[in-house]
Amino acid sequence: MNDSTGTKPSSVQIVRHTADLGQQIRAHRKQQGLRIDDAAALNNVSVDLLSRLENGAGGVRTDKLFAVLDGLGLALVIAPKDHDFLKHLPRDAA
C-alpha cells in the first residue's frame, strides 16, 4: 500500500541513510492511520522530532529513535552485510 508520498512500507529493508529510516517510519505511521501529532503524543516525543525523523534529518537522540520505533511496532536489526538473511531480501530492498 502506497501512502501519499509514494512510499511503500516493506516488511524488511536495508537502511543505508537516515532518509530510508524516515520513509519507513512515515509509512508505518500512516499505515496505522495516525496523524503525525497523534503519533508524536503516543510516543512521548515532539511533532518536530518525529517530523525530523520522517524527513531523514540527523541529530535525533537514539533513545527517542528507539521510542518511536517501539511505539510504531518496528524494530532495528543489526546484521553483517554478508549475512544470509540479507541475501534473501527482495532486490529493491538490497
C-alpha positions as protocol buffer text, in pm:
chain_id: "A"
residue {
  index: 1
  type: MET
  ca { x: 0 y: 0 z: 0 }
}
residue {
  index: 2
  type: ASN
  ca { x: 149 y: 334 z: -101 }
}
residue {
  index: 3
  type: ASP
  ca { x: 99 y: 645 z: 109 }
}
residue {
  index: 4
  type: SER
  ca { x: 64 y: 997 z: -30 }
}
residue {
  index: 5
  type: THR
  ca { x: 442 y: 1029 z: -61 }
}
residue {
  index: 6
  type: GLY
  ca { x: 465 y: 717 z: -276 }
}
residue {
  index: 7
  type: THR
  ca { x: 644 y: 530 z: 0 }
}
residue {
  index: 8
  type: LYS
  ca { x: 563 y: 162 z: 11 }
}
residue {
  index: 9
  type: PRO
  ca { x: 637 y: 11 z: 351 }
}
residue {
  index: 10
  type: SER
  ca { x: 829 y: -313 z: 326 }
}
residue {
  index: 11
  type: SER
  ca { x: 839 y: -581 z: 589 }
}
residue {
  index: 12
  type: VAL
  ca { x: 1220 y: -569 z: 594 }
}
residue {
  index: 13
  type: GLN
  ca { x: 1451 y: -308 z: 445 }
}
residue {
  index: 14
  type: ILE
  ca { x: 1820 y: -238 z: 450 }
}
residue {
  index: 15
  type: VAL
  ca { x: 1867 y: 112 z: 585 }
}
residue {
  index: 16
  type: ARG
  ca { x: 2163 y: 291 z: 432 }
}
residue {
  index: 17
  type: HIS
  ca { x: 2064 y: 650 z: 506 }
}
residue {
  index: 18
  type: THR
  ca { x: 1853 y: 838 z: 757 }
}
residue {
  index: 19
  type: ALA
  ca { x: 1610 y: 905 z: 470 }
}
residue {
  index: 20
  type: ASP
  ca { x: 1548 y: 528 z: 438 }
}
residue {
  index: 21
  type: LEU
  ca { x: 1468 y: 509 z: 807 }
}
residue {
  index: 22
  type: GLY
  ca { x: 1243 y: 813 z: 784 }
}
residue {
  index: 23
  type: GLN
  ca { x: 1047 y: 669 z: 493 }
}
residue {
  index: 24
  type: GLN
  ca { x: 978 y: 351 z: 689 }
}
residue {
  index: 25
  type: ILE
  ca { x: 873 y: 541 z: 1000 }
}
residue {
  index: 26
  type: ARG
  ca { x: 636 y: 763 z: 800 }
}
residue {
  index: 27
  type: ALA
  ca { x: 493 y: 469 z: 604 }
}
residue {
  index: 28
  type: HIS
  ca { x: 423 y: 267 z: 919 }
}
residue {
  index: 29
  type: ARG
  ca { x: 269 y: 566 z: 1096 }
}
residue {
  index: 30
  type: LYS
  ca { x: 36 y: 628 z: 802 }
}
residue {
  index: 31
  type: GLN
  ca { x: -38 y: 257 z: 766 }
}
residue {
  index: 32
  type: GLN
  ca { x: -163 y: 269 z: 1125 }
}
residue {
  index: 33
  type: GLY
  ca { x: -384 y: 566 z: 1039 }
}
residue {
  index: 34
  type: LEU
  ca { x: -200 y: 802 z: 1274 }
}
residue {
  index: 35
  type: ARG
  ca { x: -155 y: 1172 z: 1212 }
}
residue {
  index: 36
  type: ILE
  ca { x: 192 y: 1297 z: 1296 }
}
residue {
  index: 37
  type: ASP
  ca { x: 72 y: 1486 z: 1603 }
}
residue {
  index: 38
  type: ASP
  ca { x: -113 y: 1182 z: 1736 }
}
residue {
  index: 39
  type: ALA
  ca { x: 186 y: 954 z: 1679 }
}
residue {
  index: 40
  type: ALA
  ca { x: 418 y: 1203 z: 1849 }
}
residue {
  index: 41
  type: ALA
  ca { x: 190 y: 1223 z: 2153 }
}
residue {
  index: 42
  type: LEU
  ca { x: 158 y: 843 z: 2175 }
}
residue {
  index: 43
  type: ASN
  ca { x: 537 y: 807 z: 2164 }
}
residue {
  index: 44
  type: ASN
  ca { x: 604 y: 1093 z: 2405 }
}
residue {
  index: 45
  type: VAL
  ca { x: 810 y: 1291 z: 2152 }
}
residue {
  index: 46
  type: SER
  ca { x: 754 y: 1629 z: 1991 }
}
residue {
  index: 47
  type: VAL
  ca { x: 598 y: 1671 z: 1650 }
}
residue {
  index: 48
  type: ASP
  ca { x: 920 y: 1845 z: 1546 }
}
residue {
  index: 49
  type: LEU
  ca { x: 1130 y: 1543 z: 1643 }
}
residue {
  index: 50
  type: LEU
  ca { x: 902 y: 1298 z: 1463 }
}
residue {
  index: 51
  type: SER
  ca { x: 899 y: 1523 z: 1158 }
}
residue {
  index: 52
  type: ARG
  ca { x: 1281 y: 1538 z: 1158 }
}
residue {
  index: 53
  type: LEU
  ca { x: 1296 y: 1159 z: 1181 }
}
residue {
  index: 54
  type: GLU
  ca { x: 1049 y: 1113 z: 897 }
}
residue {
  index: 55
  type: ASN
  ca { x: 1240 y: 1360 z: 680 }
}
residue {
  index: 56
  type: GLY
  ca { x: 1573 y: 1189 z: 738 }
}
residue {
  index: 57
  type: ALA
  ca { x: 1730 y: 1470 z: 937 }
}
residue {
  index: 58
  type: GLY
  ca { x: 2010 y: 1385 z: 1177 }
}
residue {
  index: 59
  type: GLY
  ca { x: 2058 y: 1492 z: 1533 }
}
residue {
  index: 60
  type: VAL
  ca { x: 1787 y: 1278 z: 1691 }
}
residue {
  index: 61
  type: ARG
  ca { x: 1879 y: 1110 z: 2019 }
}
residue {
  index: 62
  type: THR
  ca { x: 1892 y: 734 z: 1993 }
}
residue {
  index: 63
  type: ASP
  ca { x: 1661 y: 686 z: 2293 }
}
residue {
  index: 64
  type: LYS
  ca { x: 1398 y: 895 z: 2112 }
}
residue {
  index: 65
  type: LEU
  ca { x: 1451 y: 698 z: 1791 }
}
residue {
  index: 66
  type: PHE
  ca { x: 1400 y: 371 z: 1977 }
}
residue {
  index: 67
  type: ALA
  ca { x: 1089 y: 509 z: 2150 }
}
residue {
  index: 68
  type: VAL
  ca { x: 935 y: 594 z: 1812 }
}
residue {
  index: 69
  type: LEU
  ca { x: 1032 y: 261 z: 1656 }
}
residue {
  index: 70
  type: ASP
  ca { x: 890 y: 69 z: 1951 }
}
residue {
  index: 71
  type: GLY
  ca { x: 574 y: 277 z: 1958 }
}
residue {
  index: 72
  type: LEU
  ca { x: 509 y: 209 z: 1590 }
}
residue {
  index: 73
  type: GLY
  ca { x: 581 y: -162 z: 1628 }
}
residue {
  index: 74
  type: LEU
  ca { x: 914 y: -150 z: 1445 }
}
residue {
  index: 75
  type: ALA
  ca { x: 1250 y: -299 z: 1541 }
}
residue {
  index: 76
  type: LEU
  ca { x: 1606 y: -213 z: 1446 }
}
residue {
  index: 77
  type: VAL
  ca { x: 1811 y: -518 z: 1349 }
}
residue {
  index: 78
  type: ILE
  ca { x: 2188 y: -513 z: 1305 }
}
residue {
  index: 79
  type: ALA
  ca { x: 2348 y: -779 z: 1085 }
}
residue {
  index: 80
  type: PRO
  ca { x: 2672 y: -828 z: 895 }
}
residue {
  index: 81
  type: LYS
  ca { x: 2637 y: -716 z: 533 }
}
residue {
  index: 82
  type: ASP
  ca { x: 2715 y: -1066 z: 412 }
}
residue {
  index: 83
  type: HIS
  ca { x: 2461 y: -1242 z: 638 }
}
residue {
  index: 84
  type: ASP
  ca { x: 2244 y: -1499 z: 459 }
}
residue {
  index: 85
  type: PHE
  ca { x: 1926 y: -1328 z: 577 }
}
residue {
  index: 86
  type: LEU
  ca { x: 2019 y: -1010 z: 389 }
}
residue {
  index: 87
  type: LYS
  ca { x: 2092 y: -1205 z: 72 }
}
residue {
  index: 88
  type: HIS
  ca { x: 1729 y: -1324 z: 65 }
}
residue {
  index: 89
  type: LEU
  ca { x: 1569 y: -979 z: 81 }
}
residue {
  index: 90
  type: PRO
  ca { x: 1375 y: -856 z: -221 }
}
residue {
  index: 91
  type: ARG
  ca { x: 1600 y: -698 z: -481 }
}
residue {
  index: 92
  type: ASP
  ca { x: 1466 y: -344 z: -430 }
}
residue {
  index: 93
  type: ALA
  ca { x: 1549 y: -363 z: -56 }
}
residue {
  index: 94
  type: ALA
  ca { x: 1912 y: -464 z: -108 }
}
